[in-house]
Amino acid sequence: MTMAIATARARAALTAAAGGLALTLAGGAAADNVRVREPISVAHVMVTLGDIFHGVPDAKAGQEVLRAPDPGRTRRLTGSLLNRIAENHGLAWHTEDSGAITRVRRKSHEVPRKRIKAAVRRALDERDVSDDLNIVLANPNIELVLPTTVPATVRLEDFTYRRRANRFSARIHAPATGRLHARTTITGEVLQMVEVPVLTRRIDREERVREDDIKWVKRPQSDIRNNTVTDAQKLVGNIARRPLSPNEMLRNTAVTEPILVEDRSLVTIKLQTQRMTLSAKGRALEDGAMNDTVRVENIKSERTVTGVVTAPGVVRVGPNGAPTN
């Protein structure tokens, strides 16, 4: 009888030990299946259990456990915090490291500057401001960071435009509709634009400017000076006085008309009246471009007369040796 009781007790102890070992193994397997994600990126305001841990049962994965950082920001998650979260939600996960284990970042996108300028453009249109203008934002860095769950749109509040100074200011709210997520104040300048001819390529000194070397670009009116070239015909066919760079505004002095009569070169001297036209050989005594007045020497008579350059190698004079127009 005593031996039977002892045998029964031994069997019970073995059964309990086996059960405990099974539980331990099961627990170890569960712990191996649950892992911390690295890195963590979330779009919403709250971070869920499934955002932080791999291997979380579906029934628990959607449970919110902590607040996400602001859009575009990052928060460190320490081992002690993760231990507490795992324990509170019945996860078989634990670490002895109390320092930073992972990081969670809130997804974000920014309102682009061109969208802000478009909003300013619409506000100016409502005030009948010229279409041909350029909007310059004075703020070097405009950070309107929004969660990815809302559109990157803006609306302007308290927009003011000082016409004489060509300056504006406004408060920006983002997004354009719904709950406010970001706001800031902007200021800027409105530049009236004009078209000017510039070169499409580098032109070397003494090189002729061709028609296909010219293109039209818009530049702020405030940059235009009295001697700025605004007529392409003042460039085409003329000669560069210096090397000229592409896309730069040019002054009238950047080019000169081509020399049609060179100093000491042989020319044709023409005398033309209503009744007759006479020609004589001559020698130029100075350089001359189209319509320049130059001195020439009649080779036969050795008389010096003054005339007007009318074509390459041609100088027209009046009846008394005076220039004619």
WOJO-V629005 format. One record per helix or strand. SS is the DSSP state (a for helix, b for strand). FROM is the first residue (numbers start at 1). LEN is the number of residues. If there is no record, write none. Layout:
SS,FROM,LEN
SS,FROM,LEN
This chain:
a,2,32
b,35,2
b,40,3
b,46,3
a,49,4
b,53,2
a,58,4
b,64,4
b,74,5
a,79,10
b,100,7
b,108,3
a,113,13
b,133,5
b,145,3
b,154,9
b,167,8
b,182,18
b,203,1
b,208,1
a,211,3
b,214,7
a,221,3
b,228,1
a,232,3
b,239,2
b,244,1
b,251,1
a,252,3
b,255,2
b,259,3
b,266,7
b,277,8
b,288,2
b,293,6
b,304,8
b,314,4
b,323,1
